[in-house]
Amino acid sequence: MKELGEYLGLRTNNFAEYSGLLAALEYAQKEKIPALKVFSDSELLVKQMKGQYKVNSPGLVPLYERARSLVRQLPYFTIEHVRRERNRDADRVVNQVLDQQERKPR
C-alpha cells in the first residue's frame, strides 16, 4: 500500500477526492501496476465513477474525464464506497499534509 498526499490549496472536498483518485491512478500507471482497488468515503465520487451519477460540476468534468481515461488503461479497476470510519488512514494523511502546510513560513 502506498500513501500519497499533496497540498491543493483552497478547493472543494469533491476536487480533493478526484485529486486523490487521480494521484492513485497516475501512480499505478507510472509503476505499471495492473490492478487497483480504491476505497473512498465519497459516495458522490464512487457513484460518478461507476456511471450511476452524472458529473454536473464544470470544475470536476475534466478531472472525471482524466480519471475515466486512466481507468480504461488498467486491466483491473474497482472502486468501493466505505463509511468514513473505515477510511481513517486517508484522514491521517490529509491532516499530515495540512500540518506541514501550516508550519511553512509565509
C-alpha positions as CSV (number, residue, x, y, z in Angstrom):
1,M,0.0,0.0,0.0
2,K,1.3,3.5,-0.9
3,E,0.3,6.7,0.8
4,L,0.2,9.9,-1.3
5,G,-0.6,13.4,-0.1
6,E,-0.3,16.9,-1.6
7,Y,-1.5,20.3,-0.6
8,L,-4.1,21.5,-3.0
9,G,-4.9,25.0,-1.7
10,L,-8.4,26.1,-1.0
11,R,-10.5,23.6,-3.0
12,T,-13.8,21.8,-2.6
13,N,-14.0,18.4,-1.0
14,N,-15.0,16.9,-4.3
15,F,-12.0,18.4,-6.1
16,A,-9.8,16.8,-3.3
17,E,-11.5,13.4,-3.8
18,Y,-10.9,13.4,-7.5
19,S,-7.3,14.7,-7.0
20,G,-6.7,11.7,-4.7
21,L,-8.1,9.3,-7.2
22,L,-6.0,10.8,-10.0
23,A,-2.9,10.5,-7.9
24,A,-3.5,6.8,-7.3
25,L,-4.3,6.2,-10.9
26,E,-1.3,8.1,-12.2
27,Y,0.9,6.3,-9.6
28,A,-0.5,2.9,-10.8
29,Q,0.2,3.9,-14.4
30,K,3.8,5.1,-13.7
31,E,4.6,2.0,-11.7
32,K,2.9,-0.3,-14.2
33,I,0.5,-1.7,-11.5
34,P,-2.1,-3.6,-13.4
35,A,-4.8,-3.8,-10.7
36,L,-6.2,-1.1,-8.5
37,K,-8.9,-1.3,-5.8
38,V,-9.9,2.1,-4.5
39,F,-11.9,2.7,-1.3
40,S,-13.4,6.1,-0.9
41,D,-15.7,7.7,1.7
42,S,-17.1,9.9,-1.1
43,E,-20.3,8.4,-2.2
44,L,-20.6,11.0,-5.0
45,L,-17.2,10.1,-6.4
46,V,-17.8,6.4,-6.3
47,K,-21.2,6.7,-8.0
48,Q,-19.9,9.1,-10.6
49,M,-17.0,6.8,-11.4
50,K,-19.5,3.8,-11.7
51,G,-21.7,5.8,-14.0
52,Q,-24.6,5.9,-11.6
53,Y,-24.5,9.7,-11.2
54,K,-23.7,12.3,-13.8
55,V,-20.9,14.8,-13.3
56,N,-22.6,18.2,-13.3
57,S,-19.9,20.5,-11.8
58,P,-17.9,22.1,-14.6
59,G,-14.8,22.1,-12.4
60,L,-15.0,18.3,-11.9
61,V,-15.7,17.3,-15.5
62,P,-12.0,17.4,-16.6
63,L,-10.9,15.5,-13.5
64,Y,-13.6,12.9,-14.1
65,E,-12.7,12.5,-17.8
66,R,-9.0,12.1,-16.9
67,A,-9.8,9.5,-14.2
68,R,-12.0,7.6,-16.7
69,S,-9.3,7.6,-19.3
70,L,-6.7,6.3,-16.8
71,V,-9.1,3.6,-15.5
72,R,-9.6,2.3,-19.1
73,Q,-5.9,1.7,-19.3
74,L,-5.9,-0.6,-16.3
75,P,-6.6,-4.3,-16.8
76,Y,-8.5,-4.3,-13.4
77,F,-10.1,-1.5,-11.5
78,T,-12.7,-1.3,-8.9
79,I,-13.9,1.4,-6.6
80,E,-15.9,0.9,-3.5
81,H,-17.7,3.3,-1.1
82,V,-16.7,2.9,2.6
83,R,-18.0,4.7,5.6
84,R,-15.7,7.4,6.8
85,E,-14.9,5.4,10.0
86,R,-13.2,2.8,7.7
87,N,-11.2,5.5,5.9
88,R,-9.1,6.8,8.8
89,D,-5.8,6.4,7.0
90,A,-6.9,8.9,4.4
91,D,-7.9,11.4,7.1
92,R,-4.5,10.9,8.8
93,V,-2.6,11.6,5.5
94,V,-4.7,14.8,4.9
95,N,-4.0,16.0,8.4
96,Q,-0.3,15.4,8.0
97,V,-0.3,17.4,4.7
98,L,-2.3,20.3,6.3
99,D,0.0,20.3,9.4
100,Q,3.1,20.6,7.1
101,Q,1.5,23.4,5.2
102,E,0.7,25.3,8.4
103,R,4.4,25.1,9.5
104,K,5.7,26.7,6.3
105,P,6.8,30.3,6.6
106,R,4.5,32.8,4.9
